[in-house]
Amino acid sequence: MNRFHLPAGTTSQGPYDTVVTPESAEWGHSGLKVLNLPAGGSHTFETGESETLVLPLSGSCAVRCDGEVFDLQGRRGVFTRVTDFAYIPRDATATVTSERGGRFAMPSARCRRRLTARYGPAEEVPVELRGAGQSSRQVNNFCTPETFEADKLIACEVITPSSNWSSYPPHKHDAHTETERELEEIYYFEVSEGPAGPGFAWQRVYASDPERPIDVNAEVRSGDLVLIPHGWHGPAAAAPGYDLYYLNVMAGPGADRAWLICDDPAHGWVRSTWPDQPTDPRLPLTSATEPEGDDDVR
């Protein structure tokens, strides 16, 4: 197994389907857990030196922290709605309770400042349509530097329609320059199912510096992770017939919280073709509203 590609279930611990810590990833900042709660389930956790989000992947929950209670409406699944979320500061104790059960992503980043526990409404999450043609994708910028205050954590969701490529052109953020920031990144994947069962997608990562080798050319399925400590990454390619979702979690050593990238010069020219192509008309695939006819997530 490539140590940068972690198949679903290989990092599970207790109530968590997924556990990535700075220690397990052998880096310094970014982390992710995916909490799986049964109906009526409850789980209490300590944030320690990391700020943490509670982001419903499926289901709804109540999050209690610092005397506040945040009722997250959540969603049926990642392909049905843009969700609300809760921000939990470092040095905090929080409890997640779910009446009907669900799965909840908990992206995290080591940080210095202790901010206030807060609620992030789904209606305030900016939905960006990025790229064009078969490079079209939807980006839910729920915790990026311009949209939500955090000390170090940067996180967003990307939904790529079937047959399209995202994280493209290949890019990197592994150096501190005027136009780039060093950020460790976690990709957490979910793939829509077809009539015969689970779907799949593809993820590519390759070295930007011969002194720091990395090589990922992986078929990814729901629950898989790809860790990117450095190097060019992209595309994340959605196979025909299967829509692709991934959660990006980023943090790094820089004093500022900035998301600055550099394209692979061999492929960056692709961006110049986008003005002449329409955005994929299937986008956006989701919004802050559940599709009509669906029952309440709760």
Residue pairs with C-beta under 8 A, 6 or more apart in sequence:
1 7
1 10
2 215
2 216
2 218
3 227
4 205
4 214
4 216
4 226
4 227
4 228
4 229
5 203
5 216
5 218
5 220
5 224
5 225
5 226
5 227
6 20
6 224
6 225
6 226
6 227
7 221
7 223
7 224
8 17
8 18
8 221
8 222
8 223
8 224
9 17
9 223
11 18
11 19
11 20
11 24
11 225
12 18
12 19
13 19
15 35
15 36
15 37
15 41
15 43
16 33
16 34
16 35
16 36
17 34
17 35
17 36
17 103
17 223
18 32
18 33
18 34
18 188
18 223
18 225
19 32
19 33
20 30
20 31
20 32
20 33
20 186
20 225
20 227
21 31
22 28
22 29
22 30
22 31
22 110
25 31
25 184
25 186
25 227
25 229
26 229
27 184
27 229
28 110
28 184
28 253
29 109
29 110
29 152
29 184
29 251
29 252
29 253
30 107
30 108
30 109
30 183
30 184
30 185
30 186
30 249
30 250
30 251
31 50
31 107
31 108
31 109
31 110
31 186
31 249
32 105
32 106
32 107
32 108
32 186
32 188
32 225
32 247
32 249
33 105
33 106
33 108
34 57
34 103
34 104
34 105
34 106
34 188
34 223
35 43
35 96
35 103
35 104
35 105
35 106
36 103
37 43
37 59
37 61
37 96
37 97
37 98
37 101
37 102
37 103
37 104
38 101
39 98
39 99
39 100
39 101
40 98
40 99
40 101
41 97
41 98
41 101
42 95
42 96
42 97
42 98
43 95
43 96
44 93
44 94
44 95
44 96
45 52
45 93
45 94
45 95
45 96
45 106
46 92
46 93
47 88
47 89
47 90
47 91
47 92
47 93
47 94
47 108
48 90
48 91
49 90
49 91
49 110
49 111
50 90
50 108
50 109
50 110
50 111
51 87
51 88
51 89
51 90
51 108
51 109
51 111
51 115
51 150
51 151
51 152
51 153
52 87
52 88
52 94
52 106
52 107
52 108
53 85
53 86
53 87
53 88
53 105
53 106
53 107
53 108
53 120
53 143
53 153
53 155
54 61
54 63
54 70
54 72
54 85
54 86
54 88
54 94
54 96
54 104
54 105
54 106
55 83
55 85
55 104
55 105
55 106
55 107
55 142
55 155
55 247
56 72
56 74
56 75
56 83
56 84
56 85
56 102
56 103
56 104
56 105
57 75
57 77
57 78
57 102
57 103
57 104
57 105
57 190
58 74
58 75
58 76
58 77
58 78
58 102
58 103
59 74
59 75
59 98
59 100
59 101
59 102
59 103
59 104
59 297
60 71
60 72
60 73
60 74
60 98
60 99
60 100
60 102
60 297
60 298
61 72
61 74
61 96
61 97
61 98
61 102
61 104
62 69
62 70
62 71
62 72
62 96
62 97
62 98
63 69
63 70
63 72
63 86
63 88
63 94
63 95
63 96
64 70
64 94
64 95
64 97
65 86
65 88
65 89
65 92
65 93
65 94
65 95
65 117
66 89
66 92
66 116
66 117
68 117
70 86
70 117
70 119
72 83
72 84
72 85
72 86
73 83
73 84
73 122
73 297
73 298
74 83
74 84
74 102
74 297
75 81
75 82
75 83
75 290
75 297
76 290
76 294
76 297
77 190
78 157
78 159
78 190
78 245
79 159
79 190
79 192
79 243
79 245
79 285
79 286
80 286
80 290
80 291
80 294
81 122
81 286
81 287
81 288
81 289
81 290
81 297
82 122
82 125
82 127
82 140
82 142
82 157
82 286
82 287
82 288
83 122
84 119
84 120
84 121
84 122
85 119
85 120
85 142
85 143
86 117
86 118
86 119
86 120
87 115
87 117
87 118
87 119
87 120
87 143
87 148
87 150
88 94
88 117
89 114
89 115
89 116
89 117
90 111
90 113
90 114
90 151
91 114
92 114
92 117
94 117
96 104
98 104
99 298
100 298
105 188
105 247
107 143
107 153
107 155
107 186
107 247
107 249
108 153
108 249
109 150
109 151
109 152
109 153
109 154
109 249
109 250
109 251
110 152
110 251
111 150
111 151
111 152
111 153
111 251
112 151
112 152
113 151
115 149
115 150
115 151
120 142
120 143
120 148
122 288
123 288
124 147
125 140
125 141
125 142
125 147
125 288
126 140
126 141
126 147
127 138
127 139
127 140
127 141
127 284
127 286
127 287
128 138
128 139
128 140
128 141
129 136
129 137
129 138
129 139
129 279
129 283
129 284
130 136
130 137
130 138
130 139
130 166
131 137
131 166
131 168
131 274
131 279
132 273
132 274
132 275
132 277
132 278
132 279
132 280
133 273
133 274
133 277
133 278
133 280
134 163
134 164
134 165
134 280
135 164
135 165
135 166
135 168
135 270
135 274
136 161
136 164
136 279
136 280
136 283
137 158
137 159
137 160
137 161
137 164
137 166
137 283
138 158
138 159
138 160
138 283
138 284
138 285
138 286
139 156
139 157
139 158
140 156
140 157
140 158
140 159
140 286
141 147
141 156
142 148
142 155
142 156
142 157
143 150
143 153
143 154
143 155
143 156
144 154
144 155
144 156
144 259
145 154
145 257
145 258
145 259
150 257
151 257
152 251
152 252
152 257
153 249
153 250
153 251
153 257
154 183
154 248
154 249
154 250
154 251
154 257
154 259
155 247
155 248
155 249
155 250
156 247
156 248
157 245
157 246
157 247
157 248
158 166
158 167
158 236
158 245
158 246
158 248
159 243
159 244
159 245
159 284
159 285
159 286
160 166
160 201
160 236
160 237
160 238
160 243
160 244
160 245
160 246
161 238
161 243
161 280
161 282
161 283
161 285
162 192
162 238
162 239
162 240
162 241
162 242
162 243
162 244
163 238
163 239
163 240
164 237
164 238
164 280
165 234
165 235
165 236
165 237
165 238
166 234
166 235
166 236
166 237
166 238
166 244
167 203
167 233
167 234
167 235
167 236
168 234
168 235
168 236
168 267
168 270
169 234
169 263
169 264
169 267
169 268
169 269
169 270
169 271
170 204
170 206
170 232
170 233
170 234
170 235
170 263
170 264
170 267
171 232
171 233
171 234
171 261
171 262
171 263
171 264
172 180
172 208
172 230
172 231
172 232
172 233
172 261
172 262
172 264
173 180
173 181
173 182
173 183
173 185
173 250
173 252
173 259
173 260
173 261
173 262
174 180
174 182
174 183
174 208
174 209
174 212
174 229
174 230
174 231
175 182
175 262
176 182
176 253
176 254
177 262
179 260
179 262
180 260
180 261
180 262
181 252
181 254
181 256
181 258
181 259
181 260
182 252
182 253
182 254
183 250
183 251
183 252
183 259
184 227
184 228
184 229
184 250
184 251
184 252
185 227
185 228
185 233
185 248
185 249
185 250
186 225
186 226
186 227
186 228
186 247
186 248
186 249
186 250
187 203
187 225
187 226
187 227
187 228
187 236
187 246
187 247
187 248
188 223
188 224
188 225
188 246
188 247
188 249
189 201
189 203
189 220
189 221
189 222
189 223
189 224
189 225
189 226
189 244
189 245
189 246
190 222
190 223
190 244
190 245
190 246
191 198
191 199
191 200
191 201
191 220
191 221
191 222
191 238
191 242
191 243
191 244
191 245
192 199
192 242
192 243
192 244
192 245
193 199
193 242
194 241
194 242
198 221
198 222
199 221
199 222
199 239
199 241
199 242
199 243
200 219
200 220
200 221
200 239
200 242
201 219
201 220
201 221
201 236
201 237
201 238
201 239
201 242
201 244
202 217
202 218
202 219
202 220
202 235
202 236
202 237
202 239
203 216
203 218
203 220
203 226
203 233
203 235
203 236
203 237
204 216
204 217
204 218
204 233
204 234
204 235
204 236
204 237
205 214
205 215
205 216
205 226
205 228
205 231
205 232
205 233
206 214
206 215
206 216
206 231
206 232
206 233
207 213
207 214
207 215
207 230
207 231
207 232
208 230
208 231
208 232
208 264
209 230
209 231
212 230
212 231
214 228
214 229
214 230
214 231
216 226
218 224
218 226
220 226
226 233
232 264
236 244
236 246
237 244
238 244
243 285
250 259
263 271
290 297
